[in-house]
Amino acid sequence: MVPDLRLPLVKQLAHTADPGGRVWLFESVEGDGEHWAIRQIEVGTDRVAHRYWWGRLQDDRGFLTDQPLEIWELTEITEAAFEAVWAAA
């Protein structure tokens, strides 16, 4: 079994929402003083979730952000909460 080398790098599991009701959840790592999303979930107003990561960078609805995250604008969440949404998406 190959060890998961991301674990020591995980710095933040967080989410944010917009006034229109869309929600984004992120798993990020820190690099060069910035936080970069390595997994992202977008839940639209229709409550359909879309997952993005290195294996699925984009689809017709969205894409894994290519910009550093503004972590002070995000709310931290638990790993269990992130993984539950990830598994359900």
PEMOFEN-V131615 format. One record per residue. N is the residue number from 1. RES is the residue in one letter. OMEGA is omega in degrees with one decimal (* if undefined). Layout:
BEGIN
n = <N N>
res = <RES RES>
omega = <OMEGA OMEGA>
END
This chain:
BEGIN
n = <1 2 3 4 5 6 7 8 9 10 11 12 13 14 15 16 17 18 19 20 21 22 23 24 25 26 27 28 29 30 31 32 33 34 35 36 37 38 39 40 41 42 43 44 45 46 47 48 49 50 51 52 53 54 55 56 57 58 59 60 61 62 63 64 65 66 67 68 69 70 71 72 73 74 75 76 77 78 79 80 81 82 83 84 85 86 87 88 89>
res = <M V P D L R L P L V K Q L A H T A D P G G R V W L F E S V E G D G E H W A I R Q I E V G T D R V A H R Y W W G R L Q D D R G F L T D Q P L E I W E L T E I T E A A F E A V W A A A>
omega = <179.8 179.7 177.6 -176.2 178.7 -170.0 179.5 -176.7 -175.2 -177.4 -171.3 165.5 -169.8 176.3 174.6 179.2 174.4 -178.0 -179.6 176.7 175.7 -178.5 175.0 174.3 -175.9 161.6 -174.9 172.9 179.3 176.5 -179.2 177.0 179.0 178.2 -176.7 178.8 172.9 170.6 -175.8 175.3 173.3 176.7 -177.5 179.0 176.1 179.7 174.1 -177.7 177.4 -178.1 178.3 177.9 -176.0 -178.9 177.6 -174.5 -178.1 170.9 -177.0 -179.4 -176.8 -175.3 172.8 -177.2 178.0 178.7 176.4 180.0 173.0 -168.7 179.5 176.8 -176.9 176.2 -179.3 176.8 179.9 175.8 179.8 179.5 179.6 -176.6 178.1 178.8 179.0 -178.8 -178.2 -175.6 *>
END
